[in-house]
Amino acid sequence: MTARSPSHPADGATRSRIRLPLLWSDAARCRWAVASRALAAIVGGYVLSALCSTALAMWLPLARAEAVITGTLASFAIYAGAVMWVFAARSAGRAWAGIAVPAAVLGAALWLVVRGAAQGAAS
């Protein structure tokens, strides 16, 4: 007879972490994690590369056309790096955070610059 741990928490079993939903198999959780990473890579990588491209086009001290081309060319490398980051991250949550945090910082910075330029033009 093999020793089993109690299956009910009232019997003394403690779970190291609660997984929601509890009825999913390990294979289903793995599939959802890969799907989440793919969504982070596709959508999050696109948003991050678009924001980087815009920021570079606005902030590079070049002629406007050259800054736009440089930002656009850099966005391809940024997108590839974002995709690699998402699938190299330890967990899907870290992958999302690694995309969302820089995107939020860039988005906020661009919003402040555009808002400041719009208020300066209105004055």
N, CA, C and O atoms as a GROMACS GRO file, in nm:
protein
  492
    1MET      N    1   0.084  -0.117   0.000
    1MET     CA    2   0.000   0.000   0.000
    1MET      C    3   0.089   0.124   0.000
    1MET      O    4   0.183   0.134   0.079
    2THR      N    5   0.060   0.216  -0.086
    2THR     CA    6   0.141   0.336  -0.096
    2THR      C    7   0.081   0.447  -0.013
    2THR      O    8  -0.041   0.455   0.004
    3ALA      N    9   0.166   0.530   0.039
    3ALA     CA   10   0.119   0.644   0.117
    3ALA      C   11   0.074   0.754   0.022
    3ALA      O   12   0.147   0.792  -0.070
    4ARG      N   13  -0.044   0.804   0.046
    4ARG     CA   14  -0.096   0.914  -0.035
    4ARG      C   15  -0.117   1.035   0.053
    4ARG      O   16  -0.147   1.023   0.172
    5SER      N   17  -0.100   1.150  -0.007
    5SER     CA   18  -0.130   1.271   0.068
    5SER      C   19  -0.281   1.291   0.069
    5SER      O   20  -0.349   1.251  -0.026
    6PRO      N   21  -0.334   1.351   0.172
    6PRO     CA   22  -0.478   1.372   0.178
    6PRO      C   23  -0.524   1.457   0.060
    6PRO      O   24  -0.455   1.552   0.020
    7SER      N   25  -0.638   1.423   0.004
    7SER     CA   26  -0.685   1.494  -0.113
    7SER      C   27  -0.775   1.611  -0.079
    7SER      O   28  -0.806   1.691  -0.167
    8HIS      N   29  -0.816   1.624   0.042
    8HIS     CA   30  -0.904   1.732   0.082
    8HIS      C   31  -0.828   1.827   0.173
    8HIS      O   32  -0.761   1.781   0.266
    9PRO      N   33  -0.837   1.962   0.149
    9PRO     CA   34  -0.762   2.056   0.233
    9PRO      C   35  -0.795   2.045   0.382
    9PRO      O   36  -0.710   2.074   0.466
   10ALA      N   37  -0.917   2.004   0.414
   10ALA     CA   38  -0.954   1.991   0.556
   10ALA      C   39  -0.880   1.876   0.622
   10ALA      O   40  -0.868   1.872   0.744
   11ASP      N   41  -0.831   1.781   0.543
   11ASP     CA   42  -0.759   1.667   0.596
   11ASP      C   43  -0.611   1.696   0.619
   11ASP      O   44  -0.534   1.607   0.655
   12GLY      N   45  -0.571   1.820   0.598
   12GLY     CA   46  -0.433   1.856   0.625
   12GLY      C   47  -0.351   1.883   0.500
   12GLY      O   48  -0.235   1.923   0.512
   13ALA      N   49  -0.406   1.864   0.383
   13ALA     CA   50  -0.332   1.891   0.261
   13ALA      C   51  -0.330   2.041   0.235
   13ALA      O   52  -0.432   2.109   0.250
   14THR      N   53  -0.218   2.090   0.197
   14THR     CA   54  -0.209   2.231   0.159
   14THR      C   55  -0.157   2.238   0.017
   14THR      O   56  -0.071   2.161  -0.024
   15ARG      N   57  -0.210   2.330  -0.055
   15ARG     CA   58  -0.166   2.350  -0.193
   15ARG      C   59  -0.064   2.462  -0.195
   15ARG      O   60  -0.080   2.564  -0.129
   16SER      N   61   0.042   2.442  -0.273
   16SER     CA   62   0.145   2.544  -0.279
   16SER      C   63   0.094   2.668  -0.353
   16SER      O   64   0.136   2.780  -0.323
   17ARG      N   65   0.005   2.649  -0.448
   17ARG     CA   66  -0.058   2.762  -0.516
   17ARG      C   67  -0.189   2.715  -0.576
   17ARG      O   68  -0.206   2.598  -0.611
   18ILE      N   69  -0.278   2.807  -0.587
   18ILE     CA   70  -0.410   2.775  -0.642
   18ILE      C   71  -0.408   2.803  -0.791
   18ILE      O   72  -0.366   2.911  -0.833
   19ARG      N   73  -0.451   2.708  -0.869
   19ARG     CA   74  -0.456   2.724  -1.013
   19ARG      C   75  -0.601   2.737  -1.056
   19ARG      O   76  -0.686   2.657  -1.017
   20LEU      N   77  -0.628   2.836  -1.135
   20LEU     CA   78  -0.764   2.856  -1.184
   20LEU      C   79  -0.767   2.831  -1.332
   20LEU      O   80  -0.674   2.874  -1.401
   21PRO      N   81  -0.863   2.769  -1.384
   21PRO     CA   82  -0.956   2.679  -1.319
   21PRO      C   83  -0.886   2.548  -1.283
   21PRO      O   84  -0.796   2.503  -1.353
   22LEU      N   85  -0.929   2.491  -1.176
   22LEU     CA   86  -0.864   2.372  -1.122
   22LEU      C   87  -0.889   2.248  -1.206
   22LEU      O   88  -0.817   2.149  -1.192
   23LEU      N   89  -0.990   2.251  -1.291
   23LEU     CA   90  -1.024   2.132  -1.367
   23LEU      C   91  -0.943   2.116  -1.494
   23LEU      O   92  -0.954   2.013  -1.561
   24TRP      N   93  -0.862   2.214  -1.530
   24TRP     CA   94  -0.783   2.205  -1.652
   24TRP      C   95  -0.669   2.106  -1.631
   24TRP      O   96  -0.610   2.099  -1.523
   25SER      N   97  -0.640   2.032  -1.733
   25SER     CA   98  -0.527   1.940  -1.727
   25SER      C   99  -0.398   2.018  -1.751
   25SER      O  100  -0.400   2.134  -1.791
   26ASP      N  101  -0.288   1.952  -1.727
   26ASP     CA  102  -0.159   2.017  -1.752
   26ASP      C  103  -0.142   2.050  -1.899
   26ASP      O  104  -0.085   2.154  -1.933
   27ALA      N  105  -0.191   1.964  -1.986
   27ALA     CA  106  -0.180   1.990  -2.130
   27ALA      C  107  -0.261   2.112  -2.170
   27ALA      O  108  -0.217   2.192  -2.252
   28ALA      N  109  -0.379   2.128  -2.112
   28ALA     CA  110  -0.462   2.244  -2.143
   28ALA      C  111  -0.397   2.372  -2.093
   28ALA      O  112  -0.399   2.474  -2.162
   29ARG      N  113  -0.339   2.368  -1.972
   29ARG     CA  114  -0.269   2.486  -1.921
   29ARG      C  115  -0.151   2.522  -2.010
   29ARG      O  116  -0.124   2.640  -2.034
   30CYS      N  117  -0.081   2.421  -2.058
   30CYS     CA  118   0.034   2.444  -2.146
   30CYS      C  119  -0.012   2.509  -2.277
   30CYS      O  120   0.052   2.601  -2.327
   31ARG      N  121  -0.122   2.459  -2.331
   31ARG     CA  122  -0.176   2.518  -2.455
   31ARG      C  123  -0.217   2.663  -2.436
   31ARG      O  124  -0.190   2.747  -2.521
   32TRP      N  125  -0.283   2.692  -2.323
   32TRP     CA  126  -0.323   2.830  -2.297
   32TRP      C  127  -0.201   2.920  -2.274
   32TRP      O  128  -0.203   3.036  -2.314
   33ALA      N  129  -0.097   2.868  -2.213
   33ALA     CA  130   0.024   2.947  -2.193
   33ALA      C  131   0.091   2.980  -2.326
   33ALA      O  132   0.138   3.092  -2.347
   34VAL      N  133   0.094   2.882  -2.417
   34VAL     CA  134   0.151   2.907  -2.550
   34VAL      C  135   0.064   3.005  -2.628
   34VAL      O  136   0.115   3.092  -2.698
   35ALA      N  137  -0.068   2.989  -2.617
   35ALA     CA  138  -0.158   3.082  -2.685
   35ALA      C  139  -0.142   3.224  -2.631
   35ALA      O  140  -0.145   3.320  -2.707
   36SER      N  141  -0.125   3.235  -2.500
   36SER     CA  142  -0.104   3.367  -2.440
   36SER      C  143   0.027   3.429  -2.486
   36SER      O  144   0.034   3.548  -2.514
   37ARG      N  145   0.130   3.348  -2.494
   37ARG     CA  146   0.260   3.398  -2.543
   37ARG      C  147   0.250   3.438  -2.690
   37ARG      O  148   0.308   3.540  -2.730
   38ALA      N  149   0.179   3.360  -2.770
   38ALA     CA  150   0.164   3.395  -2.911
   38ALA      C  151   0.089   3.527  -2.925
   38ALA      O  152   0.125   3.610  -3.008
   39LEU      N  153  -0.014   3.546  -2.845
   39LEU     CA  154  -0.088   3.672  -2.848
   39LEU      C  155   0.000   3.788  -2.803
   39LEU      O  156  -0.005   3.897  -2.862
   40ALA      N  157   0.080   3.766  -2.699
   40ALA     CA  158   0.173   3.870  -2.654
   40ALA      C  159   0.275   3.902  -2.761
   40ALA      O  160   0.309   4.019  -2.781
   41ALA      N  161   0.324   3.800  -2.830
   41ALA     CA  162   0.424   3.823  -2.934
   41ALA      C  163   0.364   3.898  -3.052
   41ALA      O  164   0.425   3.992  -3.103
   42ILE      N  165   0.245   3.857  -3.096
   42ILE     CA  166   0.186   3.916  -3.215
   42ILE      C  167   0.135   4.057  -3.186
   42ILE      O  168   0.176   4.154  -3.250
   43VAL      N  169   0.045   4.067  -3.089
   43VAL     CA  170  -0.019   4.196  -3.061
   43VAL      C  171   0.075   4.288  -2.982
   43VAL      O  172   0.097   4.403  -3.019
   44GLY      N  173   0.128   4.235  -2.873
   44GLY     CA  174   0.216   4.317  -2.790
   44GLY      C  175   0.342   4.360  -2.862
   44GLY      O  176   0.387   4.474  -2.848
   45GLY      N  177   0.400   4.269  -2.940
   45GLY     CA  178   0.519   4.305  -3.018
   45GLY      C  179   0.490   4.411  -3.120
   45GLY      O  180   0.572   4.500  -3.143
   46TYR      N  181   0.372   4.403  -3.183
   46TYR     CA  182   0.334   4.505  -3.281
   46TYR      C  183   0.317   4.641  -3.214
   46TYR      O  184   0.366   4.742  -3.264
   47VAL      N  185   0.247   4.643  -3.102
   47VAL     CA  186   0.226   4.770  -3.031
   47VAL      C  187   0.358   4.829  -2.986
   47VAL      O  188   0.382   4.948  -3.002
   48LEU      N  189   0.444   4.746  -2.930
   48LEU     CA  190   0.575   4.795  -2.884
   48LEU      C  191   0.659   4.848  -2.999
   48LEU      O  192   0.720   4.954  -2.987
   49SER      N  193   0.663   4.775  -3.110
   49SER     CA  194   0.744   4.821  -3.223
   49SER      C  195   0.684   4.947  -3.286
   49SER      O  196   0.759   5.034  -3.333
   50ALA      N  197   0.552   4.959  -3.288
   50ALA     CA  198   0.490   5.081  -3.342
   50ALA      C  199   0.521   5.201  -3.254
   50ALA      O  200   0.550   5.310  -3.304
   51LEU      N  201   0.515   5.182  -3.123
   51LEU     CA  202   0.548   5.292  -3.033
   51LEU      C  203   0.696   5.332  -3.043
   51LEU      O  204   0.729   5.450  -3.042
   52CYS      N  205   0.783   5.232  -3.052
   52CYS     CA  206   0.927   5.262  -3.068
   52CYS      C  207   0.953   5.334  -3.200
   52CYS      O  208   1.032   5.429  -3.204
   53SER      N  209   0.887   5.291  -3.305
   53SER     CA  210   0.903   5.355  -3.435
   53SER      C  211   0.859   5.501  -3.428
   53SER      O  212   0.927   5.589  -3.481
   54THR      N  213   0.747   5.525  -3.365
   54THR     CA  214   0.696   5.662  -3.352
   54THR      C  215   0.790   5.747  -3.267
   54THR      O  216   0.819   5.862  -3.301
   55ALA      N  217   0.836   5.691  -3.157
   55ALA     CA  218   0.926   5.766  -3.069
   55ALA      C  219   1.056   5.800  -3.141
   55ALA      O  220   1.106   5.912  -3.130
   56LEU      N  221   1.111   5.704  -3.212
   56LEU     CA  222   1.235   5.732  -3.286
   56LEU      C  223   1.212   5.837  -3.393
   56LEU      O  224   1.296   5.926  -3.412
   57ALA      N  225   1.100   5.829  -3.464
   57ALA     CA  226   1.071   5.927  -3.568
   57ALA      C  227   1.056   6.067  -3.510
   57ALA      O  228   1.091   6.165  -3.575
   58MET      N  229   1.004   6.076  -3.390
   58MET     CA  230   0.985   6.208  -3.328
   58MET      C  231   1.111   6.262  -3.263
   58MET      O  232   1.135   6.383  -3.265
   59TRP      N  233   1.193   6.174  -3.205
   59TRP     CA  234   1.302   6.220  -3.120
   59TRP      C  235   1.441   6.213  -3.182
   59TRP      O  236   1.535   6.267  -3.125
   60LEU      N  237   1.457   6.147  -3.296
   60LEU     CA  238   1.589   6.144  -3.358
   60LEU      C  239   1.622   6.282  -3.417
   60LEU      O  240   1.538   6.344  -3.481
   61PRO      N  241   1.745   6.328  -3.396
   61PRO     CA  242   1.782   6.460  -3.449
   61PRO      C  243   1.826   6.452  -3.596
   61PRO      O  244   1.939   6.486  -3.630
   62LEU      N  245   1.736   6.406  -3.679
   62LEU     CA  246   1.761   6.393  -3.822
   62LEU      C  247   1.652   6.468  -3.897
   62LEU      O  248   1.555   6.515  -3.838
   63ALA      N  249   1.670   6.478  -4.027
   63ALA     CA  250   1.562   6.532  -4.109
   63ALA      C  251   1.441   6.441  -4.091
   63ALA      O  252   1.456   6.322  -4.065
   64ARG      N  253   1.321   6.497  -4.105
   64ARG     CA  254   1.199   6.422  -4.076
   64ARG      C  255   1.192   6.292  -4.155
   64ARG      O  256   1.161   6.187  -4.097
   65ALA      N  257   1.219   6.296  -4.284
   65ALA     CA  258   1.211   6.175  -4.366
   65ALA      C  259   1.311   6.069  -4.321
   65ALA      O  260   1.278   5.951  -4.315
   66GLU      N  261   1.432   6.111  -4.289
   66GLU     CA  262   1.533   6.016  -4.243
   66GLU      C  263   1.498   5.958  -4.107
   66GLU      O  264   1.522   5.840  -4.082
   67ALA      N  265   1.441   6.040  -4.020
   67ALA     CA  266   1.400   5.990  -3.888
   67ALA      C  267   1.287   5.888  -3.900
   67ALA      O  268   1.286   5.788  -3.829
   68VAL      N  269   1.193   5.913  -3.989
   68VAL     CA  270   1.082   5.819  -4.009
   68VAL      C  271   1.133   5.688  -4.067
   68VAL      O  272   1.092   5.581  -4.022
   69ILE      N  273   1.222   5.694  -4.164
   69ILE     CA  274   1.276   5.572  -4.223
   69ILE      C  275   1.359   5.495  -4.120
   69ILE      O  276   1.349   5.372  -4.112
   70THR      N  277   1.440   5.566  -4.042
   70THR     CA  278   1.519   5.500  -3.939
   70THR      C  279   1.430   5.434  -3.834
   70THR      O  280   1.456   5.321  -3.793
   71GLY      N  281   1.326   5.503  -3.790
   71GLY     CA  282   1.232   5.446  -3.694
   71GLY      C  283   1.160   5.324  -3.749
   71GLY      O  284   1.140   5.225  -3.679
   72THR      N  285   1.121   5.332  -3.877
   72THR     CA  286   1.052   5.219  -3.939
   72THR      C  287   1.144   5.099  -3.954
   72THR      O  288   1.103   4.986  -3.926
   73LEU      N  289   1.266   5.121  -3.996
   73LEU     CA  290   1.361   5.010  -4.009
   73LEU      C  291   1.393   4.950  -3.872
   73LEU      O  292   1.408   4.828  -3.860
   74ALA      N  293   1.405   5.034  -3.771
   74ALA     CA  294   1.435   4.984  -3.637
   74ALA      C  295   1.318   4.902  -3.581
   74ALA      O  296   1.338   4.812  -3.500
   75SER      N  297   1.197   4.935  -3.625
   75SER     CA  298   1.080   4.864  -3.572
   75SER      C  299   1.083   4.715  -3.608
   75SER      O  300   1.030   4.633  -3.534
   76PHE      N  301   1.143   4.680  -3.721
   76PHE     CA  302   1.152   4.538  -3.758
   76PHE      C  303   1.240   4.462  -3.658
   76PHE      O  304   1.206   4.351  -3.617
   77ALA      N  305   1.352   4.521  -3.621
   77ALA     CA  306   1.441   4.459  -3.524
   77ALA      C  307   1.376   4.455  -3.385
   77ALA      O  308   1.392   4.357  -3.312
   78ILE      N  309   1.304   4.560  -3.351
   78ILE     CA  310   1.237   4.565  -3.221
   78ILE      C  311   1.128   4.458  -3.214
   78ILE      O  312   1.112   4.392  -3.112
   79TYR      N  313   1.053   4.442  -3.323
   79TYR     CA  314   0.948   4.340  -3.326
   79TYR      C  315   1.008   4.200  -3.312
   79TYR      O  316   0.956   4.116  -3.238
   80ALA      N  317   1.116   4.174  -3.384
   80ALA     CA  318   1.182   4.043  -3.374
   80ALA      C  319   1.234   4.020  -3.233
   80ALA      O  320   1.222   3.910  -3.180
   81GLY      N  321   1.292   4.122  -3.172
   81GLY     CA  322   1.340   4.110  -3.034
   81GLY      C  323   1.227   4.087  -2.936
   81GLY      O  324   1.242   4.010  -2.840
   82ALA      N  325   1.114   4.152  -2.958
   82ALA     CA  326   0.997   4.133  -2.870
   82ALA      C  327   0.946   3.990  -2.880
   82ALA      O  328   0.912   3.929  -2.779
   83VAL      N  329   0.940   3.936  -3.001
   83VAL     CA  330   0.894   3.798  -3.020
   83VAL      C  331   0.989   3.701  -2.951
   83VAL      O  332   0.945   3.608  -2.884
   84MET      N  333   1.118   3.723  -2.967
   84MET     CA  334   1.215   3.635  -2.900
   84MET      C  335   1.204   3.647  -2.749
   84MET      O  336   1.214   3.546  -2.678
   85TRP      N  337   1.184   3.768  -2.698
   85TRP     CA  338   1.170   3.787  -2.554
   85TRP      C  339   1.049   3.710  -2.501
   85TRP      O  340   1.058   3.644  -2.398
   86VAL      N  341   0.937   3.720  -2.571
   86VAL     CA  342   0.814   3.656  -2.524
   86VAL      C  343   0.834   3.505  -2.509
   86VAL      O  344   0.789   3.447  -2.410
   87PHE      N  345   0.899   3.444  -2.603
   87PHE     CA  346   0.915   3.299  -2.596
   87PHE      C  347   1.036   3.256  -2.514
   87PHE      O  348   1.052   3.137  -2.486
   88ALA      N  349   1.122   3.350  -2.476
   88ALA     CA  350   1.235   3.317  -2.389
   88ALA      C  351   1.204   3.344  -2.242
   88ALA      O  352   1.278   3.300  -2.155
   89ALA      N  353   1.097   3.417  -2.214
   89ALA     CA  354   1.063   3.452  -2.077
   89ALA      C  355   1.026   3.326  -1.998
   89ALA      O  356   0.980   3.226  -2.056
   90ARG      N  357   1.044   3.331  -1.870
   90ARG     CA  358   1.020   3.215  -1.783
   90ARG      C  359   0.873   3.177  -1.776
   90ARG      O  360   0.840   3.058  -1.767
   91SER      N  361   0.784   3.276  -1.780
   91SER     CA  362   0.641   3.247  -1.773
   91SER      C  363   0.566   3.342  -1.866
   91SER      O  364   0.621   3.442  -1.912
   92ALA      N  365   0.441   3.309  -1.892
   92ALA     CA  366   0.360   3.395  -1.978
   92ALA      C  367   0.336   3.531  -1.912
   92ALA      O  368   0.328   3.632  -1.981
   93GLY      N  369   0.325   3.533  -1.781
   93GLY     CA  370   0.307   3.660  -1.711
   93GLY      C  371   0.428   3.751  -1.726
   93GLY      O  372   0.414   3.872  -1.747
   94ARG      N  373   0.546   3.693  -1.715
   94ARG     CA  374   0.668   3.773  -1.735
   94ARG      C  375   0.680   3.819  -1.880
   94ARG      O  376   0.730   3.928  -1.907
   95ALA      N  377   0.635   3.737  -1.971
   95ALA     CA  378   0.638   3.776  -2.112
   95ALA      C  379   0.548   3.896  -2.135
   95ALA      O  380   0.588   3.993  -2.199
   96TRP      N  381   0.426   3.890  -2.081
   96TRP     CA  382   0.334   4.004  -2.095
   96TRP      C  383   0.390   4.128  -2.027
   96TRP      O  384   0.381   4.238  -2.081
   97ALA      N  385   0.449   4.111  -1.908
   97ALA     CA  386   0.505   4.226  -1.838
   97ALA      C  387   0.623   4.286  -1.914
   97ALA      O  388   0.638   4.408  -1.919
   98GLY      N  389   0.705   4.200  -1.974
   98GLY     CA  390   0.819   4.248  -2.050
   98GLY      C  391   0.780   4.324  -2.176
   98GLY      O  392   0.860   4.401  -2.229
   99ILE      N  393   0.660   4.304  -2.223
   99ILE     CA  394   0.609   4.379  -2.338
   99ILE      C  395   0.529   4.499  -2.291
   99ILE      O  396   0.543   4.609  -2.345
  100ALA      N  397   0.444   4.480  -2.189
  100ALA     CA  398   0.352   4.584  -2.146
  100ALA      C  399   0.421   4.702  -2.077
  100ALA      O  400   0.383   4.817  -2.100
  101VAL      N  401   0.521   4.676  -1.995
  101VAL     CA  402   0.586   4.784  -1.921
  101VAL      C  403   0.658   4.881  -2.016
  101VAL      O  404   0.634   5.002  -2.006
  102PRO      N  405   0.744   4.834  -2.108
  102PRO     CA  406   0.806   4.930  -2.200
  102PRO      C  407   0.704   4.999  -2.290
  102PRO      O  408   0.720   5.117  -2.323
  103ALA      N  409   0.600   4.927  -2.331
  103ALA     CA  410   0.498   4.988  -2.416
  103ALA      C  411   0.424   5.098  -2.339
  103ALA      O  412   0.393   5.203  -2.396
  104ALA      N  413   0.394   5.074  -2.212
  104ALA     CA  414   0.326   5.175  -2.132
  104ALA      C  415   0.414   5.298  -2.111
  104ALA      O  416   0.366   5.411  -2.117
  105VAL      N  417   0.543   5.276  -2.086
  105VAL     CA  418   0.635   5.389  -2.066
  105VAL      C  419   0.647   5.470  -2.195
  105VAL      O  420   0.638   5.593  -2.192
  106LEU      N  421   0.666   5.402  -2.306
  106LEU     CA  422   0.676   5.474  -2.434
  106LEU      C  423   0.545   5.543  -2.470
  106LEU      O  424   0.546   5.657  -2.517
  107GLY      N  425   0.433   5.475  -2.447
  107GLY     CA  426   0.304   5.535  -2.476
  107GLY      C  427   0.280   5.659  -2.393
  107GLY      O  428   0.230   5.760  -2.445
  108ALA      N  429   0.315   5.653  -2.264
  108ALA     CA  430   0.298   5.770  -2.178
  108ALA      C  431   0.390   5.885  -2.222
  108ALA      O  432   0.348   6.001  -2.225
  109ALA      N  433   0.513   5.853  -2.254
  109ALA     CA  434   0.607   5.957  -2.299
  109ALA      C  435   0.559   6.021  -2.429
  109ALA      O  436   0.563   6.144  -2.443
  110LEU      N  437   0.514   5.940  -2.523
  110LEU     CA  438   0.464   5.996  -2.649
  110LEU      C  439   0.338   6.079  -2.626
  110LEU      O  440   0.322   6.184  -2.687
  111TRP      N  441   0.250   6.031  -2.539
  111TRP     CA  442   0.129   6.106  -2.511
  111TRP      C  443   0.162   6.242  -2.450
  111TRP      O  444   0.101   6.342  -2.486
  112LEU      N  445   0.259   6.245  -2.357
  112LEU     CA  446   0.298   6.372  -2.297
  112LEU      C  447   0.360   6.467  -2.400
  112LEU      O  448   0.333   6.587  -2.398
  113VAL      N  449   0.440   6.414  -2.489
  113VAL     CA  450   0.503   6.498  -2.591
  113VAL      C  451   0.398   6.553  -2.687
  113VAL      O  452   0.399   6.672  -2.719
  114VAL      N  453   0.309   6.468  -2.733
  114VAL     CA  454   0.205   6.512  -2.826
  114VAL      C  455   0.111   6.610  -2.757
  114VAL      O  456   0.070   6.710  -2.817
  115ARG      N  457   0.075   6.582  -2.633
  115ARG     CA  458  -0.013   6.672  -2.559
  115ARG      C  459   0.054   6.808  -2.537
  115ARG      O  460  -0.010   6.912  -2.551
  116GLY      N  461   0.184   6.805  -2.503
  116GLY     CA  462   0.258   6.930  -2.484
  116GLY      C  463   0.270   7.009  -2.612
  116GLY      O  464   0.263   7.132  -2.611
  117ALA      N  465   0.290   6.937  -2.725
  117ALA     CA  466   0.299   7.006  -2.854
  117ALA      C  467   0.165   7.065  -2.893
  117ALA      O  468   0.159   7.173  -2.952
  118ALA      N  469   0.057   6.994  -2.861
  118ALA     CA  470  -0.076   7.044  -2.895
  118ALA      C  471  -0.110   7.167  -2.811
  118ALA      O  472  -0.171   7.261  -2.861
  119GLN      N  473  -0.072   7.166  -2.683
  119GLN     CA  474  -0.099   7.281  -2.598
  119GLN      C  475  -0.011   7.399  -2.636
  119GLN      O  476  -0.053   7.515  -2.626
  120GLY      N  477   0.112   7.370  -2.678
  120GLY     CA  478   0.200   7.478  -2.723
  120GLY      C  479   0.151   7.543  -2.852
  120GLY      O  480   0.166   7.664  -2.870
  121ALA      N  481   0.092   7.466  -2.940
  121ALA     CA  482   0.039   7.519  -3.066
  121ALA      C  483  -0.089   7.598  -3.042
  121ALA      O  484  -0.119   7.692  -3.116
  122ALA      N  485  -0.166   7.560  -2.938
  122ALA     CA  486  -0.290   7.631  -2.908
  122ALA      C  487  -0.265   7.764  -2.842
  122ALA      O  488  -0.350   7.853  -2.850
  123SER      N  489  -0.151   7.781  -2.777
  123SER     CA  490  -0.121   7.905  -2.707
  123SER      C  491  -0.083   8.016  -2.801
  123SER      O  492  -0.055   8.127  -2.758
   0.00000   0.00000   0.00000
